[in-house]
Amino acid sequence: MFARNFILVVVFGFLVFGGRIINTVPCDNGFLLIIGPPKPGLFMWMPGTLTYSWYQLRPPAWALGSFVPGGACICPYYDCHDPALPALGTITMIGTSNF
């Protein structure tokens, strides 16, 4: 079973995340979502990302999805004087709770 799951992750290249949305940072290229435990991290949501369920990309909704490594928030808070914020990954698909 472990080998099968490992092969699926390598073949499809998807990693998973999940937890409560702690904060949302607006960027020129989308939103940086700060996700809390149990699978936390900073993840980029970009226009065109496959979004399911209630489309609640704001706190305190719960989120679950998959991502590919890499990504950055360009011009956080629309202030291009700040450097880009690196993300753990770019979201490929996400589903959220209603609240």
ZASE-650520 format. One record per atom (N, C-alpha, C, O): chain; x, y, z; residue number from 1; atom name. Coordinates in Angstrom, 2 decimals. Layout:
N
(site A, (X, Y, Z), NUM, CA);
...
END
This chain:
99
(site A, (0.82, -1.19, 0.00), 1, N);
(site A, (0.00, 0.00, 0.00), 1, CA);
(site A, (0.87, 1.25, 0.00), 1, C);
(site A, (0.59, 2.20, -0.74), 1, O);
(site A, (1.91, 1.27, 0.82), 2, N);
(site A, (2.78, 2.46, 0.86), 2, CA);
(site A, (3.43, 2.72, -0.49), 2, C);
(site A, (3.46, 3.86, -0.96), 2, O);
(site A, (3.94, 1.68, -1.12), 3, N);
(site A, (4.60, 1.84, -2.41), 3, CA);
(site A, (3.62, 2.36, -3.46), 3, C);
(site A, (3.98, 3.19, -4.29), 3, O);
(site A, (2.40, 1.88, -3.43), 4, N);
(site A, (1.40, 2.34, -4.39), 4, CA);
(site A, (1.11, 3.83, -4.20), 4, C);
(site A, (1.06, 4.57, -5.19), 4, O);
(site A, (0.93, 4.28, -2.96), 5, N);
(site A, (0.68, 5.69, -2.70), 5, CA);
(site A, (1.87, 6.55, -3.09), 5, C);
(site A, (1.70, 7.64, -3.64), 5, O);
(site A, (3.06, 6.08, -2.82), 6, N);
(site A, (4.27, 6.81, -3.17), 6, CA);
(site A, (4.37, 6.98, -4.69), 6, C);
(site A, (4.70, 8.07, -5.17), 6, O);
(site A, (4.08, 5.92, -5.43), 7, N);
(site A, (4.13, 5.99, -6.89), 7, CA);
(site A, (3.10, 6.97, -7.42), 7, C);
(site A, (3.39, 7.71, -8.36), 7, O);
(site A, (1.89, 7.00, -6.85), 8, N);
(site A, (0.87, 7.94, -7.30), 8, CA);
(site A, (1.32, 9.38, -7.09), 8, C);
(site A, (1.08, 10.23, -7.95), 8, O);
(site A, (1.96, 9.68, -5.97), 9, N);
(site A, (2.44, 11.03, -5.70), 9, CA);
(site A, (3.51, 11.42, -6.70), 9, C);
(site A, (3.50, 12.55, -7.20), 9, O);
(site A, (4.42, 10.52, -7.01), 10, N);
(site A, (5.49, 10.81, -7.96), 10, CA);
(site A, (4.93, 10.97, -9.37), 10, C);
(site A, (5.34, 11.88, -10.09), 10, O);
(site A, (4.01, 10.11, -9.78), 11, N);
(site A, (3.47, 10.16, -11.14), 11, CA);
(site A, (2.64, 11.41, -11.36), 11, C);
(site A, (2.82, 12.11, -12.36), 11, O);
(site A, (1.74, 11.70, -10.45), 12, N);
(site A, (0.87, 12.84, -10.64), 12, CA);
(site A, (1.47, 14.14, -10.12), 12, C);
(site A, (1.04, 15.22, -10.53), 12, O);
(site A, (2.45, 14.06, -9.24), 13, N);
(site A, (3.13, 15.25, -8.74), 13, CA);
(site A, (2.33, 16.10, -7.79), 13, C);
(site A, (2.70, 17.26, -7.56), 13, O);
(site A, (1.25, 15.58, -7.21), 14, N);
(site A, (0.43, 16.37, -6.31), 14, CA);
(site A, (0.78, 16.08, -4.86), 14, C);
(site A, (1.02, 14.93, -4.48), 14, O);
(site A, (0.80, 17.11, -4.07), 15, N);
(site A, (0.93, 16.99, -2.62), 15, CA);
(site A, (-0.34, 17.58, -2.02), 15, C);
(site A, (-1.02, 18.38, -2.67), 15, O);
(site A, (-0.68, 17.21, -0.79), 16, N);
(site A, (-1.95, 17.65, -0.20), 16, CA);
(site A, (-1.72, 18.60, 0.97), 16, C);
(site A, (-0.67, 18.59, 1.61), 16, O);
(site A, (-2.73, 19.42, 1.21), 17, N);
(site A, (-2.75, 20.32, 2.36), 17, CA);
(site A, (-4.17, 20.31, 2.91), 17, C);
(site A, (-5.10, 19.87, 2.24), 17, O);
(site A, (-4.33, 20.79, 4.12), 18, N);
(site A, (-5.66, 20.89, 4.70), 18, CA);
(site A, (-5.62, 21.51, 6.07), 18, C);
(site A, (-4.71, 21.24, 6.86), 18, O);
(site A, (-6.59, 22.34, 6.37), 19, N);
(site A, (-6.70, 22.99, 7.67), 19, CA);
(site A, (-7.56, 24.24, 7.55), 19, C);
(site A, (-8.12, 24.54, 6.49), 19, O);
(site A, (-7.64, 24.94, 8.64), 20, N);
(site A, (-8.41, 26.18, 8.67), 20, CA);
(site A, (-7.63, 27.31, 8.01), 20, C);
(site A, (-6.41, 27.41, 8.19), 20, O);
(site A, (-8.31, 28.15, 7.25), 21, N);
(site A, (-7.66, 29.31, 6.64), 21, CA);
(site A, (-7.44, 30.34, 7.74), 21, C);
(site A, (-8.40, 30.83, 8.34), 21, O);
(site A, (-6.17, 30.68, 7.98), 22, N);
(site A, (-5.81, 31.63, 9.03), 22, CA);
(site A, (-5.87, 33.06, 8.51), 22, C);
(site A, (-6.38, 33.95, 9.19), 22, O);
(site A, (-5.35, 33.27, 7.29), 23, N);
(site A, (-5.31, 34.61, 6.71), 23, CA);
(site A, (-5.22, 34.49, 5.19), 23, C);
(site A, (-4.80, 33.46, 4.66), 23, O);
(site A, (-5.62, 35.55, 4.51), 24, N);
(site A, (-5.53, 35.64, 3.06), 24, CA);
(site A, (-4.80, 36.93, 2.71), 24, C);
(site A, (-5.20, 38.00, 3.16), 24, O);
(site A, (-3.76, 36.82, 1.92), 25, N);
(site A, (-2.98, 37.99, 1.50), 25, CA);
(site A, (-3.24, 38.23, 0.02), 25, C);
(site A, (-2.93, 37.36, -0.80), 25, O);
(site A, (-3.81, 39.39, -0.35), 26, N);
(site A, (-4.02, 39.67, -1.77), 26, CA);
(site A, (-2.69, 39.96, -2.46), 26, C);
(site A, (-1.82, 40.62, -1.89), 26, O);
(site A, (-2.54, 39.46, -3.67), 27, N);
(site A, (-1.32, 39.65, -4.47), 27, CA);
(site A, (-1.73, 40.04, -5.89), 27, C);
(site A, (-2.90, 39.91, -6.26), 27, O);
(site A, (-0.79, 40.51, -6.66), 28, N);
(site A, (-1.07, 40.81, -8.05), 28, CA);
(site A, (-1.42, 39.57, -8.85), 28, C);
(site A, (-2.18, 39.64, -9.82), 28, O);
(site A, (-0.88, 38.43, -8.46), 29, N);
(site A, (-1.09, 37.20, -9.21), 29, CA);
(site A, (-2.07, 36.24, -8.53), 29, C);
(site A, (-2.12, 35.07, -8.91), 29, O);
(site A, (-2.84, 36.68, -7.56), 30, N);
(site A, (-3.82, 35.81, -6.89), 30, CA);
(site A, (-3.90, 36.11, -5.41), 30, C);
(site A, (-3.86, 37.26, -5.00), 30, O);
(site A, (-4.01, 35.05, -4.60), 31, N);
(site A, (-4.08, 35.17, -3.14), 31, CA);
(site A, (-3.10, 34.19, -2.51), 31, C);
(site A, (-2.97, 33.06, -2.96), 31, O);
(site A, (-2.42, 34.64, -1.47), 32, N);
(site A, (-1.59, 33.76, -0.66), 32, CA);
(site A, (-2.46, 33.33, 0.52), 32, C);
(site A, (-2.84, 34.15, 1.35), 32, O);
(site A, (-2.76, 32.04, 0.59), 33, N);
(site A, (-3.58, 31.51, 1.69), 33, CA);
(site A, (-2.66, 30.94, 2.75), 33, C);
(site A, (-1.78, 30.13, 2.47), 33, O);
(site A, (-2.88, 31.38, 3.98), 34, N);
(site A, (-2.13, 30.85, 5.12), 34, CA);
(site A, (-3.05, 29.83, 5.78), 34, C);
(site A, (-4.07, 30.17, 6.38), 34, O);
(site A, (-2.66, 28.56, 5.65), 35, N);
(site A, (-3.48, 27.44, 6.13), 35, CA);
(site A, (-2.88, 26.91, 7.44), 35, C);
(site A, (-1.67, 26.71, 7.54), 35, O);
(site A, (-3.75, 26.68, 8.43), 36, N);
(site A, (-3.32, 26.16, 9.72), 36, CA);
(site A, (-3.31, 24.63, 9.74), 36, C);
(site A, (-3.52, 23.99, 8.71), 36, O);
(site A, (-3.06, 24.05, 10.93), 37, N);
(site A, (-2.99, 22.60, 11.06), 37, CA);
(site A, (-4.33, 21.94, 10.70), 37, C);
(site A, (-5.37, 22.59, 10.78), 37, O);
(site A, (-4.31, 20.68, 10.32), 38, N);
(site A, (-3.29, 19.66, 10.51), 38, CA);
(site A, (-2.24, 19.58, 9.40), 38, C);
(site A, (-1.18, 19.01, 9.66), 38, O);
(site A, (-2.46, 20.10, 8.20), 39, N);
(site A, (-1.46, 20.11, 7.12), 39, CA);
(site A, (-1.24, 21.56, 6.72), 39, C);
(site A, (-1.78, 21.99, 5.70), 39, O);
(site A, (-0.46, 22.33, 7.50), 40, N);
(site A, (-0.36, 23.78, 7.31), 40, CA);
(site A, (0.64, 24.20, 6.23), 40, C);
(site A, (1.39, 23.38, 5.69), 40, O);
(site A, (0.61, 25.49, 5.93), 41, N);
(site A, (1.58, 26.08, 5.02), 41, CA);
(site A, (1.05, 27.34, 4.37), 41, C);
(site A, (-0.09, 27.75, 4.62), 41, O);
(site A, (1.88, 27.96, 3.53), 42, N);
(site A, (1.51, 29.13, 2.73), 42, CA);
(site A, (1.37, 28.65, 1.30), 42, C);
(site A, (2.31, 28.08, 0.73), 42, O);
(site A, (0.20, 28.87, 0.71), 43, N);
(site A, (-0.09, 28.34, -0.62), 43, CA);
(site A, (-0.69, 29.43, -1.49), 43, C);
(site A, (-1.49, 30.25, -1.03), 43, O);
(site A, (-0.29, 29.45, -2.76), 44, N);
(site A, (-0.80, 30.42, -3.73), 44, CA);
(site A, (-2.05, 29.89, -4.42), 44, C);
(site A, (-2.05, 28.79, -4.97), 44, O);
(site A, (-3.12, 30.68, -4.37), 45, N);
(site A, (-4.32, 30.42, -5.17), 45, CA);
(site A, (-4.28, 31.44, -6.30), 45, C);
(site A, (-4.15, 32.64, -6.06), 45, O);
(site A, (-4.38, 30.96, -7.52), 46, N);
(site A, (-4.30, 31.84, -8.68), 46, CA);
(site A, (-5.58, 31.71, -9.51), 46, C);
(site A, (-6.24, 30.67, -9.44), 46, O);
(site A, (-5.94, 32.73, -10.28), 47, N);
(site A, (-7.11, 32.60, -11.15), 47, CA);
(site A, (-6.93, 31.39, -12.06), 47, C);
(site A, (-5.86, 31.18, -12.63), 47, O);
(site A, (-7.96, 30.61, -12.20), 48, N);
(site A, (-7.90, 29.39, -12.98), 48, CA);
(site A, (-7.71, 28.14, -12.15), 48, C);
(site A, (-7.80, 27.03, -12.67), 48, O);
(site A, (-7.44, 28.32, -10.84), 49, N);
(site A, (-7.33, 27.17, -9.94), 49, CA);
(site A, (-8.69, 26.49, -9.83), 49, C);
(site A, (-9.71, 27.15, -9.67), 49, O);
(site A, (-8.70, 25.17, -9.91), 50, N);
(site A, (-9.93, 24.40, -9.78), 50, CA);
(site A, (-10.44, 24.54, -8.34), 50, C);
(site A, (-9.81, 24.04, -7.41), 50, O);
(site A, (-11.57, 25.23, -8.17), 51, N);
(site A, (-12.09, 25.55, -6.84), 51, CA);
(site A, (-13.46, 24.90, -6.68), 51, C);
(site A, (-14.36, 25.11, -7.48), 51, O);
(site A, (-13.59, 24.09, -5.60), 52, N);
(site A, (-14.82, 23.36, -5.33), 52, CA);
(site A, (-15.54, 23.91, -4.11), 52, C);
(site A, (-15.02, 24.76, -3.39), 52, O);
(site A, (-16.72, 23.40, -3.89), 53, N);
(site A, (-17.54, 23.61, -2.70), 53, CA);
(site A, (-18.03, 25.03, -2.59), 53, C);
(site A, (-18.63, 25.56, -3.52), 53, O);
(site A, (-17.77, 25.65, -1.46), 54, N);
(site A, (-18.40, 26.93, -1.13), 54, CA);
(site A, (-17.60, 28.15, -1.57), 54, C);
(site A, (-18.06, 29.28, -1.37), 54, O);
(site A, (-16.42, 27.98, -2.14), 55, N);
(site A, (-15.60, 29.08, -2.67), 55, CA);
(site A, (-15.25, 30.13, -1.61), 55, C);
(site A, (-15.13, 31.32, -1.92), 55, O);
(site A, (-15.10, 29.70, -0.38), 56, N);
(site A, (-14.81, 30.61, 0.73), 56, CA);
(site A, (-13.29, 30.70, 0.94), 56, C);
(site A, (-12.74, 29.96, 1.76), 56, O);
(site A, (-12.63, 31.56, 0.23), 57, N);
(site A, (-11.17, 31.71, 0.35), 57, CA);
(site A, (-10.85, 32.79, 1.38), 57, C);
(site A, (-10.10, 33.73, 1.10), 57, O);
(site A, (-11.41, 32.64, 2.56), 58, N);
(site A, (-11.21, 33.63, 3.63), 58, CA);
(site A, (-11.36, 32.92, 4.98), 58, C);
(site A, (-11.98, 31.86, 5.06), 58, O);
(site A, (-10.79, 33.51, 6.03), 59, N);
(site A, (-10.98, 32.93, 7.36), 59, CA);
(site A, (-12.44, 33.03, 7.77), 59, C);
(site A, (-13.11, 33.95, 7.31), 59, O);
(site A, (-12.96, 32.16, 8.57), 60, N);
(site A, (-12.38, 31.00, 9.23), 60, CA);
(site A, (-12.72, 29.69, 8.54), 60, C);
(site A, (-12.81, 28.65, 9.20), 60, O);
(site A, (-12.92, 29.71, 7.22), 61, N);
(site A, (-13.29, 28.49, 6.50), 61, CA);
(site A, (-12.18, 27.43, 6.58), 61, C);
(site A, (-11.01, 27.75, 6.77), 61, O);
(site A, (-12.58, 26.17, 6.42), 62, N);
(site A, (-11.63, 25.07, 6.34), 62, CA);
(site A, (-11.37, 24.79, 4.87), 62, C);
(site A, (-12.27, 24.92, 4.04), 62, O);
(site A, (-10.15, 24.40, 4.55), 63, N);
(site A, (-9.78, 24.11, 3.16), 63, CA);
(site A, (-9.05, 22.77, 3.07), 63, C);
(site A, (-8.36, 22.36, 4.00), 63, O);
(site A, (-9.23, 22.12, 1.94), 64, N);
(site A, (-8.57, 20.86, 1.66), 64, CA);
(site A, (-8.26, 20.85, 0.17), 64, C);
(site A, (-9.11, 21.22, -0.64), 64, O);
(site A, (-7.05, 20.43, -0.20), 65, N);
(site A, (-6.73, 20.41, -1.61), 65, CA);
(site A, (-5.36, 19.85, -1.90), 65, C);
(site A, (-4.72, 19.23, -1.05), 65, O);
(site A, (-4.91, 20.07, -3.13), 66, N);
(site A, (-3.60, 19.60, -3.56), 66, CA);
(site A, (-2.82, 20.77, -4.16), 66, C);
(site A, (-3.39, 21.78, -4.58), 66, O);
(site A, (-1.49, 20.58, -4.19), 67, N);
(site A, (-0.63, 21.65, -4.71), 67, CA);
(site A, (0.59, 21.05, -5.36), 67, C);
(site A, (0.92, 19.89, -5.16), 67, O);
(site A, (1.26, 21.88, -6.15), 68, N);
(site A, (2.57, 21.54, -6.70), 68, CA);
(site A, (3.57, 22.48, -6.04), 68, C);
(site A, (3.24, 23.63, -5.78), 68, O);
(site A, (4.79, 22.02, -5.78), 69, N);
(site A, (5.77, 22.86, -5.09), 69, CA);
(site A, (6.12, 24.13, -5.87), 69, C);
(site A, (6.11, 24.15, -7.10), 69, O);
(site A, (6.42, 25.18, -5.12), 70, N);
(site A, (6.87, 26.43, -5.72), 70, CA);
(site A, (5.76, 27.45, -5.86), 70, C);
(site A, (4.57, 27.10, -5.87), 70, O);
(site A, (6.14, 28.69, -5.97), 71, N);
(site A, (5.20, 29.79, -6.15), 71, CA);
(site A, (5.59, 30.97, -5.28), 71, C);
(site A, (6.35, 30.82, -4.32), 71, O);
(site A, (5.07, 32.13, -5.62), 72, N);
(site A, (5.37, 33.34, -4.86), 72, CA);
(site A, (4.23, 34.33, -5.01), 72, C);
(site A, (3.57, 34.38, -6.05), 72, O);
(site A, (4.01, 35.11, -3.97), 73, N);
(site A, (3.04, 36.18, -3.97), 73, CA);
(site A, (3.76, 37.43, -4.47), 73, C);
(site A, (4.63, 37.96, -3.77), 73, O);
(site A, (3.41, 37.91, -5.65), 74, N);
(site A, (4.03, 39.08, -6.24), 74, CA);
(site A, (3.27, 40.33, -5.79), 74, C);
(site A, (2.05, 40.37, -5.89), 74, O);
(site A, (3.97, 41.32, -5.30), 75, N);
(site A, (3.38, 42.58, -4.81), 75, CA);
(site A, (2.33, 42.32, -3.73), 75, C);
(site A, (1.16, 42.63, -3.94), 75, O);
(site A, (2.73, 41.75, -2.57), 76, N);
(site A, (1.75, 41.49, -1.52), 76, CA);
(site A, (1.05, 42.78, -1.08), 76, C);
(site A, (1.68, 43.83, -0.96), 76, O);
(site A, (-0.23, 42.68, -0.84), 77, N);
(site A, (-1.09, 43.82, -0.47), 77, CA);
(site A, (-1.02, 44.91, -1.53), 77, C);
(site A, (-1.25, 46.08, -1.22), 77, O);
(site A, (-0.70, 44.53, -2.76), 78, N);
(site A, (-0.60, 45.45, -3.90), 78, CA);
(site A, (0.45, 46.54, -3.68), 78, C);
(site A, (0.36, 47.62, -4.27), 78, O);
(site A, (1.43, 46.25, -2.85), 79, N);
(site A, (2.53, 47.18, -2.59), 79, CA);
(site A, (3.80, 46.58, -3.18), 79, C);
(site A, (4.42, 45.71, -2.58), 79, O);
(site A, (4.18, 47.05, -4.35), 80, N);
(site A, (5.32, 46.45, -5.06), 80, CA);
(site A, (6.67, 46.85, -4.47), 80, C);
(site A, (7.71, 46.45, -4.99), 80, O);
(site A, (6.67, 47.63, -3.41), 81, N);
(site A, (7.94, 47.96, -2.74), 81, CA);
(site A, (8.39, 46.82, -1.85), 81, C);
(site A, (9.58, 46.70, -1.54), 81, O);
(site A, (7.43, 45.97, -1.44), 82, N);
(site A, (7.79, 44.80, -0.64), 82, CA);
(site A, (8.29, 43.69, -1.55), 82, C);
(site A, (7.84, 43.58, -2.69), 82, O);
(site A, (9.20, 42.86, -1.06), 83, N);
(site A, (9.65, 41.74, -1.89), 83, CA);
(site A, (8.55, 40.69, -2.02), 83, C);
(site A, (7.59, 40.68, -1.25), 83, O);
(site A, (8.70, 39.83, -2.99), 84, N);
(site A, (7.73, 38.74, -3.17), 84, CA);
(site A, (7.80, 37.79, -1.98), 84, C);
(site A, (8.87, 37.52, -1.44), 84, O);
(site A, (6.64, 37.29, -1.57), 85, N);
(site A, (6.57, 36.33, -0.47), 85, CA);
(site A, (6.58, 34.92, -1.06), 85, C);
(site A, (5.71, 34.59, -1.85), 85, O);
(site A, (7.55, 34.09, -0.68), 86, N);
(site A, (7.57, 32.73, -1.22), 86, CA);
(site A, (6.45, 31.88, -0.61), 86, C);
(site A, (6.07, 32.07, 0.54), 86, O);
(site A, (5.95, 30.96, -1.40), 87, N);
(site A, (4.91, 30.04, -0.96), 87, CA);
(site A, (5.46, 28.62, -0.97), 87, C);
(site A, (6.39, 28.31, -1.72), 87, O);
(site A, (4.87, 27.78, -0.15), 88, N);
(site A, (5.25, 26.37, -0.14), 88, CA);
(site A, (4.86, 25.70, -1.45), 88, C);
(site A, (5.53, 24.78, -1.91), 88, O);
(site A, (3.75, 26.16, -2.04), 89, N);
(site A, (3.30, 25.58, -3.29), 89, CA);
(site A, (2.19, 26.39, -3.93), 89, C);
(site A, (1.65, 27.32, -3.33), 89, O);
(site A, (1.85, 26.01, -5.15), 90, N);
(site A, (0.75, 26.62, -5.89), 90, CA);
(site A, (-0.40, 25.61, -5.93), 90, C);
(site A, (-0.22, 24.46, -6.32), 90, O);
(site A, (-1.56, 26.06, -5.52), 91, N);
(site A, (-2.72, 25.18, -5.40), 91, CA);
(site A, (-3.19, 24.74, -6.79), 91, C);
(site A, (-3.33, 25.56, -7.69), 91, O);
(site A, (-3.43, 23.45, -6.94), 92, N);
(site A, (-3.99, 22.92, -8.19), 92, CA);
(site A, (-5.49, 22.72, -8.08), 92, C);
(site A, (-6.22, 22.93, -9.05), 92, O);
(site A, (-5.97, 22.30, -6.89), 93, N);
(site A, (-7.40, 22.21, -6.63), 93, CA);
(site A, (-7.65, 22.42, -5.14), 93, C);
(site A, (-6.84, 22.04, -4.30), 93, O);
(site A, (-8.81, 23.02, -4.84), 94, N);
(site A, (-9.13, 23.34, -3.44), 94, CA);
(site A, (-10.64, 23.25, -3.26), 94, C);
(site A, (-11.42, 23.60, -4.15), 94, O);
(site A, (-11.05, 22.77, -2.09), 95, N);
(site A, (-12.44, 22.78, -1.67), 95, CA);
(site A, (-12.50, 23.40, -0.28), 95, C);
(site A, (-11.59, 23.21, 0.52), 95, O);
(site A, (-13.56, 24.13, 0.01), 96, N);
(site A, (-13.67, 24.81, 1.30), 96, CA);
(site A, (-15.00, 24.49, 1.98), 96, C);
(site A, (-15.94, 24.00, 1.36), 96, O);
(site A, (-15.04, 24.78, 3.28), 97, N);
(site A, (-16.28, 24.64, 4.04), 97, CA);
(site A, (-17.12, 25.89, 3.82), 97, C);
(site A, (-16.65, 26.87, 3.23), 97, O);
(site A, (-18.34, 25.86, 4.31), 98, N);
(site A, (-19.24, 27.01, 4.17), 98, CA);
(site A, (-18.82, 28.15, 5.08), 98, C);
(site A, (-19.00, 29.32, 4.72), 98, O);
(site A, (-18.29, 27.85, 6.24), 99, N);
(site A, (-17.84, 28.90, 7.17), 99, CA);
(site A, (-16.69, 28.40, 7.99), 99, C);
(site A, (-16.17, 29.13, 8.84), 99, O);
END
